[in-house]
């Protein structure tokens, strides 16, 4: 999914933090151990999916109180450097999941009464 504008943003003045985050995320996704057939051998695994926009959450077939599937719409980036926007393609993908973490942006707001020194 990187576009020429994405690469321009990474290499622009002030792009060093973005380069570090990009490198860290790519390294994390490459560290899933596999056997000689390419199957993961890890007991736990993290998959980072980019250019996906959640559209719905579906319950587990075994327990309706737990997450079972995340439905996402694939997106593509359009626009110039610093002005890109994710545009939906209409293509939906169902992702089996037991845990989903939602993150938008880089800045967090402290929750009153919660220790934020982690």
C-alpha positions in Angstrom: 0.0 0.0 0.0 2.7 2.7 0.1 2.2 5.3 -2.6 4.8 7.7 -4.0 3.3 10.3 -1.8 3.7 8.0 1.3 7.4 7.6 0.4 7.7 11.4 0.0 6.2 11.9 3.4 8.7 9.4 5.0 11.7 11.2 3.4 10.5 14.8 3.9 12.0 17.1 6.6 10.5 16.0 9.9 9.8 12.5 8.6 12.2 10.8 10.9 9.6 9.8 13.5 7.4 8.3 10.7 10.4 6.4 9.4 11.1 4.9 12.9 7.4 3.9 13.3 7.4 2.4 9.8 10.6 0.4 10.5 9.3 -0.8 13.9 5.9 -2.0 12.5 7.6 -3.7 9.5 10.0 -5.5 11.9 7.2 -6.6 14.2 5.2 -8.2 11.3 8.3 -10.0 10.0 9.0 -11.7 13.4 6.4 -14.5 13.2 8.4 -17.8 13.4 7.4 -20.4 10.8 8.1 -24.0 10.1 9.6 -25.3 6.8 6.2 -25.2 5.2 5.6 -21.5 6.0 3.1 -22.2 8.8 3.4 -20.1 11.9 4.8 -21.9 14.9 4.1 -19.2 17.4 1.5 -19.8 20.1 0.5 -16.2 19.9 0.7 -13.9 16.9 0.1 -10.3 16.0 -1.1 -9.3 12.5 -0.9 -5.7 11.6 -3.2 -4.9 8.7 -3.0 -1.5 6.9 -5.4 0.2 4.6 -8.4 -1.5 6.2 -11.4 0.3 7.7 -13.6 -1.6 10.2 -17.2 -1.8 9.1 -18.7 -4.2 11.6 -17.8 -6.6 14.5 -19.4 -10.0 14.6 -19.8 -12.3 17.7 -18.1 -15.6 18.1 -20.2 -18.6 17.1 -19.2 -20.3 20.5 -20.0 -17.3 22.7 -22.0 -14.3 21.5 -20.5 -12.1 24.2 -17.0 -12.4 22.6 -15.6 -11.2 19.3 -15.4 -13.7 16.5 -15.0 -11.8 13.3 -14.0 -8.3 12.2 -15.4 -7.1 8.9 -13.3 -4.5 7.1 -13.4 -2.5 3.9 -10.1 -2.3 2.0 -9.0 1.2 1.3 -6.4 2.9 -0.9 -4.5 6.2 -0.4 -5.2 9.1 -2.7 -3.7 12.6 -2.7 -0.3 14.2 -2.5 2.2 14.1 0.3 0.8 15.4 3.5 -2.7 15.4 2.1 -3.5 11.7 1.5 -6.8 10.3 2.4 -8.0 6.7 2.7 -10.7 6.0 0.2 -12.9 2.8 0.5 -12.7 0.4 -2.4 -16.0 -1.5 -1.7 -14.0 -4.7 -1.2 -14.9 -6.3 2.2 -12.7 -8.7 4.1 -13.7 -10.9 7.0 -11.0 -11.4 9.6 -11.3 -14.0 12.3 -10.3 -12.3 15.6 -10.5 -12.8 19.3 -9.0 -9.4 20.1 -9.1 -6.2 18.2 -7.3 -3.0 19.3 -8.6 0.2 17.8 -6.2 3.1 17.4 -6.7 6.4 15.6 -3.9 8.9 15.4 -0.9 9.1 17.8 -2.2 11.3 20.7 -4.0 9.8 23.6 -6.2 11.6 26.1 -5.7 10.5 29.7 -8.7 8.8 31.4 -9.5 10.5 34.7 -8.2 8.5 37.6 -6.1 6.2 35.5 -2.3 5.9 36.0 -0.6 6.9 32.8 3.0 6.2 33.9 3.4 3.0 31.9 
